[in-house]
Amino acid sequence: MSISPSAHPIERLEPTQRTLRRAQYEAFEFELVAQGVLVRNASHANPEDHEYLVTIEDGLPHSCPCPADKHHQGACKHRVAVAIRTSVLEAARNAQRIRELEVCGLQATANPPAP
Ligand SMILES: [Zn+2]
């Protein structure tokens, strides 16, 4: 079965069943930041030690600096946690779009036409 571009983001991340389950039941907190979404796992006693910046690219949670994302196949639970919460993903995508517009605007004014 091929995956169409309109498929839900989760289908393109190809998480394992275990990752998918943990992404659903663990108490994640999300914060929109300039580079993407800061994912904090409030299931831990020290949530600030379990905080990862998930970057968004192409409308998908693209990368996470956690060890699991590096060493295991498929997306880590942080990326999946963002992907399955469409409101979080949508907000991050919108924020990214706005930033891109701002960058374009800044470049336009940084290079004014010569008099
Ligand atoms: Zn991760």
Backbone and ligand atoms as CSV (ligand in chain L), in Angstrom:
chain,resi,resn,atom,element,x,y,z
A,1,MET,N,N,0.839,-1.198,0.000
A,1,MET,CA,C,0.000,0.000,0.000
A,1,MET,C,C,0.869,1.241,0.000
A,2,SER,N,N,0.669,2.125,-0.951
A,2,SER,CA,C,1.471,3.348,-0.985
A,2,SER,C,C,0.801,4.427,-0.140
A,3,ILE,N,N,1.632,5.334,0.327
A,3,ILE,CA,C,1.130,6.396,1.197
A,3,ILE,C,C,1.019,7.684,0.390
A,4,SER,N,N,-0.172,8.233,0.338
A,4,SER,CA,C,-0.366,9.461,-0.421
A,4,SER,C,C,0.120,10.655,0.393
A,5,PRO,N,N,0.456,11.754,-0.288
A,5,PRO,CA,C,0.939,12.935,0.436
A,5,PRO,C,C,-0.092,13.487,1.411
A,6,SER,N,N,-1.373,13.171,1.160
A,6,SER,CA,C,-2.404,13.697,2.038
A,6,SER,C,C,-2.614,12.806,3.264
A,7,ALA,N,N,-1.846,11.735,3.360
A,7,ALA,CA,C,-1.972,10.838,4.507
A,7,ALA,C,C,-1.694,11.611,5.787
A,8,HIS,N,N,-2.262,11.127,6.869
A,8,HIS,CA,C,-2.018,11.768,8.159
A,8,HIS,C,C,-0.515,11.733,8.446
A,9,PRO,N,N,0.012,12.810,9.046
A,9,PRO,CA,C,1.458,12.885,9.318
A,9,PRO,C,C,2.011,11.645,10.008
A,10,ILE,N,N,1.198,11.039,10.853
A,10,ILE,CA,C,1.671,9.886,11.618
A,10,ILE,C,C,2.081,8.744,10.700
A,11,GLU,N,N,1.412,8.618,9.555
A,11,GLU,CA,C,1.729,7.528,8.630
A,11,GLU,C,C,3.082,7.731,7.969
A,12,ARG,N,N,3.521,8.976,7.910
A,12,ARG,CA,C,4.810,9.241,7.286
A,12,ARG,C,C,5.968,9.139,8.268
A,13,LEU,N,N,5.660,9.080,9.557
A,13,LEU,CA,C,6.722,8.970,10.563
A,13,LEU,C,C,7.070,7.516,10.853
A,14,GLU,N,N,6.178,6.612,10.536
A,14,GLU,CA,C,6.385,5.178,10.721
A,14,GLU,C,C,6.890,4.804,12.112
A,15,PRO,N,N,6.150,5.202,13.144
A,15,PRO,CA,C,6.578,4.831,14.503
A,15,PRO,C,C,6.261,3.369,14.789
A,16,THR,N,N,6.957,2.805,15.758
A,16,THR,CA,C,6.612,1.451,16.200
A,16,THR,C,C,5.356,1.561,17.075
A,17,GLN,N,N,4.688,0.429,17.282
A,17,GLN,CA,C,3.485,0.415,18.119
A,17,GLN,C,C,3.796,0.919,19.528
A,18,ARG,N,N,4.961,0.558,20.019
A,18,ARG,CA,C,5.361,0.934,21.369
A,18,ARG,C,C,5.511,2.458,21.469
A,19,THR,N,N,6.182,3.032,20.464
A,19,THR,CA,C,6.370,4.479,20.452
A,19,THR,C,C,5.022,5.182,20.374
A,20,LEU,N,N,4.162,4.657,19.535
A,20,LEU,CA,C,2.844,5.251,19.338
A,20,LEU,C,C,2.060,5.263,20.655
A,21,ARG,N,N,2.128,4.163,21.368
A,21,ARG,CA,C,1.408,4.083,22.647
A,21,ARG,C,C,1.958,5.083,23.653
A,22,ARG,N,N,3.300,5.141,23.761
A,22,ARG,CA,C,3.906,6.050,24.743
A,22,ARG,C,C,3.608,7.500,24.381
A,23,ALA,N,N,3.588,7.794,23.079
A,23,ALA,CA,C,3.306,9.160,22.627
A,23,ALA,C,C,1.887,9.563,23.001
A,24,GLN,N,N,1.022,8.566,23.171
A,24,GLN,CA,C,-0.363,8.876,23.513
A,24,GLN,C,C,-0.577,9.032,25.008
A,25,TYR,N,N,0.008,8.127,25.803
A,25,TYR,CA,C,-0.366,8.157,27.219
A,25,TYR,C,C,0.573,8.949,28.119
A,26,GLU,N,N,1.778,9.254,27.663
A,26,GLU,CA,C,2.665,10.021,28.537
A,26,GLU,C,C,2.228,11.490,28.560
A,27,ALA,N,N,2.493,12.132,29.680
A,27,ALA,CA,C,1.970,13.495,29.889
A,27,ALA,C,C,2.898,14.551,29.271
A,28,PHE,N,N,2.768,14.736,27.995
A,28,PHE,CA,C,3.624,15.708,27.331
A,28,PHE,C,C,3.048,17.115,27.437
A,29,GLU,N,N,3.976,18.054,27.514
A,29,GLU,CA,C,3.589,19.457,27.450
A,29,GLU,C,C,4.278,20.054,26.232
A,30,PHE,N,N,3.601,20.959,25.575
A,30,PHE,CA,C,4.137,21.507,24.333
A,30,PHE,C,C,4.271,23.014,24.424
A,31,GLU,N,N,5.342,23.499,23.868
A,31,GLU,CA,C,5.547,24.942,23.839
A,31,GLU,C,C,6.068,25.332,22.465
A,32,LEU,N,N,5.405,26.275,21.840
A,32,LEU,CA,C,5.867,26.732,20.530
A,32,LEU,C,C,7.062,27.648,20.725
A,33,VAL,N,N,8.145,27.344,20.045
A,33,VAL,CA,C,9.324,28.206,20.090
A,33,VAL,C,C,9.736,28.517,18.655
A,34,ALA,N,N,10.719,29.393,18.501
A,34,ALA,CA,C,11.096,29.843,17.165
A,34,ALA,C,C,11.513,28.696,16.249
A,35,GLN,N,N,12.188,27.688,16.806
A,35,GLN,CA,C,12.737,26.615,15.962
A,35,GLN,C,C,11.783,25.445,15.770
A,36,GLY,N,N,10.674,25.417,16.490
A,36,GLY,CA,C,9.750,24.296,16.363
A,36,GLY,C,C,8.894,24.161,17.601
A,37,VAL,N,N,8.816,22.949,18.120
A,37,VAL,CA,C,7.997,22.693,19.308
A,37,VAL,C,C,8.872,22.100,20.403
A,38,LEU,N,N,8.819,22.721,21.555
A,38,LEU,CA,C,9.532,22.198,22.706
A,38,LEU,C,C,8.608,21.186,23.376
A,39,VAL,N,N,9.059,19.927,23.448
A,39,VAL,CA,C,8.243,18.869,24.028
A,39,VAL,C,C,8.815,18.486,25.387
A,40,ARG,N,N,7.995,18.612,26.415
A,40,ARG,CA,C,8.426,18.317,27.773
A,40,ARG,C,C,7.637,17.128,28.273
A,41,ASN,N,N,8.338,16.148,28.829
A,41,ASN,CA,C,7.643,14.960,29.320
A,41,ASN,C,C,7.364,15.108,30.810
A,42,ALA,N,N,6.155,15.512,31.129
A,42,ALA,CA,C,5.772,15.764,32.522
A,42,ALA,C,C,5.520,14.472,33.297
A,43,SER,N,N,5.704,13.322,32.654
A,43,SER,CA,C,5.586,12.048,33.363
A,43,SER,C,C,6.770,11.837,34.294
A,44,HIS,N,N,7.875,12.548,34.026
A,44,HIS,CA,C,9.075,12.391,34.842
A,44,HIS,C,C,9.036,13.317,36.054
A,45,ALA,N,N,9.820,12.974,37.080
A,45,ALA,CA,C,9.889,13.800,38.277
A,45,ALA,C,C,10.515,15.161,37.956
A,46,ASN,N,N,11.466,15.157,37.030
A,46,ASN,CA,C,12.103,16.411,36.632
A,46,ASN,C,C,11.867,16.670,35.144
A,47,PRO,N,N,10.698,17.199,34.830
A,47,PRO,CA,C,10.337,17.371,33.408
A,47,PRO,C,C,11.352,18.212,32.637
A,48,GLU,N,N,11.991,19.157,33.336
A,48,GLU,CA,C,12.944,20.034,32.609
A,48,GLU,C,C,14.173,19.260,32.125
A,49,ASP,N,N,14.397,18.071,32.703
A,49,ASP,CA,C,15.492,17.221,32.215
A,49,ASP,C,C,15.043,16.358,31.034
A,50,HIS,N,N,13.781,16.415,30.721
A,50,HIS,CA,C,13.255,15.601,29.618
A,50,HIS,C,C,12.542,16.496,28.619
A,51,GLU,N,N,13.300,17.464,28.153
A,51,GLU,CA,C,12.749,18.487,27.287
A,51,GLU,C,C,13.498,18.443,25.962
A,52,TYR,N,N,12.782,18.309,24.878
A,52,TYR,CA,C,13.440,18.182,23.586
A,52,TYR,C,C,12.816,19.116,22.563
A,53,LEU,N,N,13.657,19.681,21.723
A,53,LEU,CA,C,13.169,20.583,20.695
A,53,LEU,C,C,12.942,19.812,19.400
A,54,VAL,N,N,11.692,19.648,19.054
A,54,VAL,CA,C,11.328,18.956,17.822
A,54,VAL,C,C,11.193,20.005,16.720
A,55,THR,N,N,11.974,19.861,15.676
A,55,THR,CA,C,11.886,20.823,14.579
A,55,THR,C,C,10.820,20.374,13.579
A,56,ILE,N,N,10.211,21.342,12.929
A,56,ILE,CA,C,9.157,21.066,11.959
A,56,ILE,C,C,9.691,21.386,10.564
A,57,GLU,N,N,9.569,20.438,9.679
A,57,GLU,CA,C,9.988,20.673,8.304
A,57,GLU,C,C,8.980,20.018,7.375
A,58,ASP,N,N,8.566,20.750,6.344
A,58,ASP,CA,C,7.608,20.162,5.405
A,58,ASP,C,C,6.300,19.797,6.083
A,59,GLY,N,N,5.965,20.503,7.158
A,59,GLY,CA,C,4.732,20.206,7.876
A,59,GLY,C,C,4.791,18.960,8.737
A,60,LEU,N,N,5.988,18.406,8.907
A,60,LEU,CA,C,6.144,17.195,9.721
A,60,LEU,C,C,7.158,17.421,10.828
A,61,PRO,N,N,6.956,16.756,11.975
A,61,PRO,CA,C,7.998,16.768,12.994
A,61,PRO,C,C,9.247,16.101,12.414
A,62,HIS,N,N,10.284,16.888,12.178
A,62,HIS,CA,C,11.402,16.436,11.349
A,62,HIS,C,C,12.527,15.794,12.153
A,63,SER,N,N,12.910,16.425,13.260
A,63,SER,CA,C,14.006,15.853,14.025
A,63,SER,C,C,13.837,16.151,15.505
A,64,CYS,N,N,14.471,15.305,16.311
A,64,CYS,CA,C,14.447,15.458,17.762
A,64,CYS,C,C,15.835,15.075,18.259
A,65,PRO,N,N,16.387,15.839,19.204
A,65,PRO,CA,C,17.750,15.546,19.674
A,65,PRO,C,C,17.829,14.415,20.683
A,66,CYS,N,N,16.728,13.728,20.970
A,66,CYS,CA,C,16.772,12.678,21.990
A,66,CYS,C,C,17.501,11.439,21.467
A,67,PRO,N,N,18.039,10.639,22.381
A,67,PRO,CA,C,18.800,9.441,21.970
A,67,PRO,C,C,17.958,8.440,21.176
A,68,ALA,N,N,16.692,8.318,21.527
A,68,ALA,CA,C,15.833,7.332,20.858
A,68,ALA,C,C,15.670,7.656,19.370
A,69,ASP,N,N,15.572,8.937,19.063
A,69,ASP,CA,C,15.372,9.309,17.666
A,69,ASP,C,C,16.608,8.959,16.840
A,70,LYS,N,N,17.761,9.051,17.468
A,70,LYS,CA,C,19.015,8.783,16.774
A,70,LYS,C,C,19.232,7.280,16.588
A,71,HIS,N,N,18.954,6.511,17.645
A,71,HIS,CA,C,19.376,5.112,17.648
A,71,HIS,C,C,18.315,4.101,17.267
A,72,HIS,N,N,17.061,4.521,17.244
A,72,HIS,CA,C,16.016,3.554,16.928
A,72,HIS,C,C,15.384,3.861,15.580
A,73,GLN,N,N,14.787,2.837,15.036
A,73,GLN,CA,C,14.136,3.008,13.754
A,73,GLN,C,C,12.806,3.746,13.929
A,74,GLY,N,N,12.452,4.535,12.947
A,74,GLY,CA,C,11.195,5.274,13.027
A,74,GLY,C,C,11.337,6.501,13.911
A,75,ALA,N,N,10.259,7.263,13.998
A,75,ALA,CA,C,10.286,8.494,14.773
A,75,ALA,C,C,10.224,8.210,16.264
A,76,CYS,N,N,10.805,9.101,17.062
A,76,CYS,CA,C,10.743,8.945,18.512
A,76,CYS,C,C,9.384,9.409,19.031
A,77,LYS,N,N,9.134,9.154,20.307
A,77,LYS,CA,C,7.819,9.475,20.872
A,77,LYS,C,C,7.549,10.973,20.889
A,78,HIS,N,N,8.601,11.790,20.947
A,78,HIS,CA,C,8.389,13.246,20.954
A,78,HIS,C,C,7.846,13.723,19.614
A,79,ARG,N,N,8.449,13.219,18.535
A,79,ARG,CA,C,7.968,13.593,17.207
A,79,ARG,C,C,6.551,13.063,16.981
A,80,VAL,N,N,6.321,11.833,17.443
A,80,VAL,CA,C,5.002,11.230,17.280
A,80,VAL,C,C,3.976,11.978,18.136
A,81,ALA,N,N,4.398,12.388,19.342
A,81,ALA,CA,C,3.486,13.115,20.233
A,81,ALA,C,C,2.995,14.407,19.571
A,82,VAL,N,N,3.880,15.061,18.840
A,82,VAL,CA,C,3.485,16.280,18.121
A,82,VAL,C,C,2.565,15.916,16.954
A,83,ALA,N,N,2.939,14.869,16.227
A,83,ALA,CA,C,2.193,14.496,15.021
A,83,ALA,C,C,0.753,14.075,15.320
A,84,ILE,N,N,0.538,13.394,16.453
A,84,ILE,CA,C,-0.812,12.909,16.739
A,84,ILE,C,C,-1.682,13.982,17.385
A,85,ARG,N,N,-1.062,15.093,17.776
A,85,ARG,CA,C,-1.867,16.198,18.308
A,85,ARG,C,C,-1.927,17.273,17.223
A,86,THR,N,N,-2.923,17.123,16.373
A,86,THR,CA,C,-2.968,17.955,15.163
A,86,THR,C,C,-3.039,19.447,15.473
A,87,SER,N,N,-3.619,19.809,16.613
A,87,SER,CA,C,-3.702,21.235,16.927
A,87,SER,C,C,-2.307,21.796,17.217
A,88,VAL,N,N,-1.462,20.995,17.865
A,88,VAL,CA,C,-0.089,21.420,18.153
A,88,VAL,C,C,0.698,21.526,16.845
A,89,LEU,N,N,0.566,20.495,16.026
A,89,LEU,CA,C,1.282,20.479,14.749
A,89,LEU,C,C,0.834,21.642,13.863
A,90,GLU,N,N,-0.469,21.857,13.837
A,90,GLU,CA,C,-1.021,22.933,13.018
A,90,GLU,C,C,-0.509,24.294,13.496
A,91,ALA,N,N,-0.479,24.483,14.793
A,91,ALA,CA,C,0.005,25.747,15.355
A,91,ALA,C,C,1.472,25.956,15.000
A,92,ALA,N,N,2.267,24.878,15.068
A,92,ALA,CA,C,3.687,24.976,14.743
A,92,ALA,C,C,3.887,25.289,13.262
A,93,ARG,N,N,3.051,24.683,12.418
A,93,ARG,CA,C,3.156,24.935,10.986
A,93,ARG,C,C,2.807,26.389,10.670
A,94,ASN,N,N,1.757,26.877,11.324
A,94,ASN,CA,C,1.367,28.264,11.108
A,94,ASN,C,C,2.458,29.219,11.571
A,95,ALA,N,N,3.034,28.936,12.738
A,95,ALA,CA,C,4.090,29.793,13.274
A,95,ALA,C,C,5.273,29.827,12.315
A,96,GLN,N,N,5.567,28.664,11.725
A,96,GLN,CA,C,6.679,28.574,10.795
A,96,GLN,C,C,6.385,29.400,9.541
A,97,ARG,N,N,5.152,29.309,9.062
A,97,ARG,CA,C,4.748,30.054,7.869
A,97,ARG,C,C,4.869,31.562,8.118
A,98,ILE,N,N,4.435,31.988,9.292
A,98,ILE,CA,C,4.501,33.418,9.636
A,98,ILE,C,C,5.956,33.876,9.682
A,99,ARG,N,N,6.816,33.033,10.272
A,99,ARG,CA,C,8.236,33.388,10.340
A,99,ARG,C,C,8.833,33.518,8.950
A,100,GLU,N,N,8.459,32.609,8.047
A,100,GLU,CA,C,8.982,32.665,6.680
A,100,GLU,C,C,8.569,33.972,6.007
A,101,LEU,N,N,7.313,34.369,6.250
A,101,LEU,CA,C,6.837,35.633,5.688
A,101,LEU,C,C,7.637,36.798,6.257
A,102,GLU,N,N,7.906,36.714,7.568
A,102,GLU,CA,C,8.668,37.781,8.219
A,102,GLU,C,C,10.074,37.864,7.641
A,103,VAL,N,N,10.688,36.703,7.419
A,103,VAL,CA,C,12.037,36.674,6.857
A,103,VAL,C,C,12.047,37.329,5.483
A,104,CYS,N,N,11.038,36.996,4.667
A,104,CYS,CA,C,10.928,37.609,3.339
A,104,CYS,C,C,10.816,39.124,3.472
A,105,GLY,N,N,9.978,39.573,4.408
A,105,GLY,CA,C,9.769,40.996,4.616
A,105,GLY,C,C,11.046,41.701,5.024
A,106,LEU,N,N,11.802,41.037,5.929
A,106,LEU,CA,C,13.046,41.636,6.404
A,106,LEU,C,C,14.060,41.753,5.274
A,107,GLN,N,N,14.131,40.710,4.444
A,107,GLN,CA,C,15.078,40.741,3.332
A,107,GLN,C,C,14.723,41.854,2.347
A,108,ALA,N,N,13.416,42.028,2.170
A,108,ALA,CA,C,12.977,43.051,1.226
A,108,ALA,C,C,13.397,44.446,1.676
A,109,THR,N,N,13.286,44.663,3.012
A,109,THR,CA,C,13.635,45.998,3.486
A,109,THR,C,C,15.137,46.151,3.693
A,110,ALA,N,N,15.837,44.979,3.848
A,110,ALA,CA,C,17.287,45.059,4.070
A,110,ALA,C,C,18.009,45.479,2.784
A,111,ASN,N,N,17.388,45.203,1.659
A,111,ASN,CA,C,18.009,45.573,0.396
A,111,ASN,C,C,17.127,46.562,-0.384
A,112,PRO,N,N,17.087,47.788,0.093
A,112,PRO,CA,C,16.240,48.742,-0.625
A,112,PRO,C,C,16.805,49.058,-2.001
A,113,PRO,N,N,15.972,49.375,-2.952
A,113,PRO,CA,C,16.484,49.697,-4.282
A,113,PRO,C,C,17.406,50.912,-4.224
A,114,ALA,N,N,18.454,50.893,-5.017
A,114,ALA,CA,C,19.414,52.014,-5.018
A,114,ALA,C,C,18.697,53.287,-5.491
A,115,PRO,N,N,19.037,54.384,-4.886
A,115,PRO,CA,C,18.369,55.635,-5.282
A,115,PRO,C,C,18.731,56.085,-6.709
L,1,ZN,ZN,ZN,12.628,12.509,20.774
